[in-house]
Amino acid sequence: MGQALQKELSPWMETALQQLEGHRENLAETDALLIKIELQTLYLVGAGRVQKNWPVSTSKFGIGNQSGSYKTPVGLHRVADKIGAHCRLREIIRARIPTGEVAPLGGAVPASRDMITTRILWLQGLQPGLNSGGNVDSYLRYIYIHGTPEERLLGSPSSIGCVRMGNEDVIELFDLVEVGTLVNIVP
């Protein structure tokens, strides 16, 4: 489960939160998510403090917003949809539909596939030309925060674009955030 911190914000977090200020109308309550690719960590920030953090895995192909690149997009996003509220732990979700099939933990996943399990937080880019519209649209690229059966790879880049989390962790996060929660993915 996520590590409860209640710690002060670091300078990079302050900057990342300031970048969200122009989008406050999209903000659900006061919480925001910060994903630091360099640290392979997702932070839940609220009330001026880090509330929790979790290890994640971003793309093994690096950072990029181009459609078809299999890279993790950077910039300002919001949680556009939450999918899988009633899925079981490690239940496989295909095309945003729960299959009823449960993935074995640690199972090998084909290199061309990023198995999606347990929950989905579907991200929508908020910066036209960077992660919204045209061939850089995070929503149309199906960029999610989601569970993975490859939890052993968390903390290192291993996805094909999405932000992967542990299955219990993504359930915890799913229950803590609302549609509209702002997300800043920073290098």
N, C-alpha and C positions, 0 to 999 in steps of 0.2 A: 504494500500500500504506500501511498505517497508519504513523504516525510513532512510532518508538520513543523514549520520553522518559526513563524512570527519574527523574522529577522528584517533588519533594515535593508533598504534597496541599495544595490550597487550602482555606480555611475552609469553603466551601460543600461541598466533597467530604468533609471530615471529618464534617460534619453529616449528609450523605446516607448515609455508611457507618454512622454510629451508628444511624440509623433502621433499618438492616438487621439489627442485632444480635439482635433477638427472633426472627429467622427463620434463624438460623445452621444449624439442623438441615436446612434446604433447600439449604444452600450446598455446591456442588461444589468441593472443595479450598478455596482461600482467595480465589480471584478473585471480583470482582463487576464488573458493568457499571453505569456512571453515564451517563445521557443528560441533558444540559443543554439544554433547549429554547431558552433565550435565546441560547445560543452555537451551536446546531445542530451539536453535537459529541457523539460517543459516546466514553467513556473506559473502557479496561480497567484496573482497579485491582487490584493484588495486592502482598502483602508491604509494605503501607503506602506504596506509591508508584504513580504513574501509569505503567503499563507501555507502553501505546500509546493513540493516539487517532485518530479518523477523522471526517471531515465527514459529516453526515447531513442528511436533510430530514424534518421532522415535518409535521403537517397544516397545510395552507394555511387551514384553518378555525379554527385555534387549539387551545387546551387544553380538554379535556372528557372525561368518562367515560361520558356518556349514549349508549346504543345508538341508532344512526341519526344521530348528530351529525356523523360524519365527522371528529371531533376526536381528537387524540392524548391518551390517558389519562395521568394522572400517578400517582405513588405507587409502592409496592413491588410488584414482580413477580418471577417466576422463569421461566427458560427451561423450558417444559413439554415441548417436542418440537423436534427438529431434522429438517428435511425437505430432501431434494435432494442428499444426499452425493455422488451420482454424476452430477449434472447438469453439462452443459457450460456454459462462460461465456455468460451472457445467455440460457440456455435458459428458455423461458416455463413457468411453473408455474401451472396453473389448478386450483382446488379441491384444492390440495395434491398434485396429480398432475403430474409432468413431462410436457410435451406432445411433446418432441422438436423443437419449433420454436424457432429462435433469433431473438431480437428484434434489430433493427438498433440500434446505439448511437446515441442522440440522436433516435430516431424519435419522432414525435408520438404521444401517447397520448390517447385520448378523455378529456374532463374527468370523465366519470362512472366512469372505470376507473383503477385504480392497478396497472399491469402489474407482476407479480411475476416476478422472474428469479433464476436461479442458485442461491440457497439461501434457506431460511426458518428463522428461530428464532421459534417460536410462544410468545407470552407469556401467562402465567397470573397474574392479579391475586392479591395476598395480603391485601388489606384489604377485608373484608366491608363492603358499603355504599358503598365508594369505587370499587373496581375489581374486585370479586368479588361474584357473586350478582346476582339481579334484573336490572334493565335497565342495569347499569353493568359487566357482566362482560367483562373484556378478552379472556378466552379465547373466550367465545361471540361476541364481536365480531370475532374473527379478527384480533387485533392481532399483527402480526409485525414483526420486523426482517428486511428482505429486500433483495435486489438490485433495481436499476431500470435501464431503458435510458435514462432521463433524467438521466444523471450530471451534465450541465451545470447542473442545478438544485440539486445538493447544496450545502449551506451556507445554503439559504433554505427556508422552509416551502413545501412543494409537494405533499405527499401528501394522501390522503383518510383519514388516521388512523394508518397504520402509520409505522414508522421506516424510511426508505429509506437504503440504502448503495450505494456503488460496487460493481460486480460482483466485482472482484478483492478489494476490502476485505471483502465479506461472506464470501467463501471463506476469507480469512485468519481472520476472527473465528470463523466456524463451526468451524474446526479448533482454535481456542484454548480454546473454552468447552465445557462439558458440560451435559447436561440437569440441571437443578437450580441452575444458576448464578443468583445473585440479580441483579436489575436494579432500579435506582431511577431513575424518570423524574421529573426535577425541573424546575420552570419556569425 
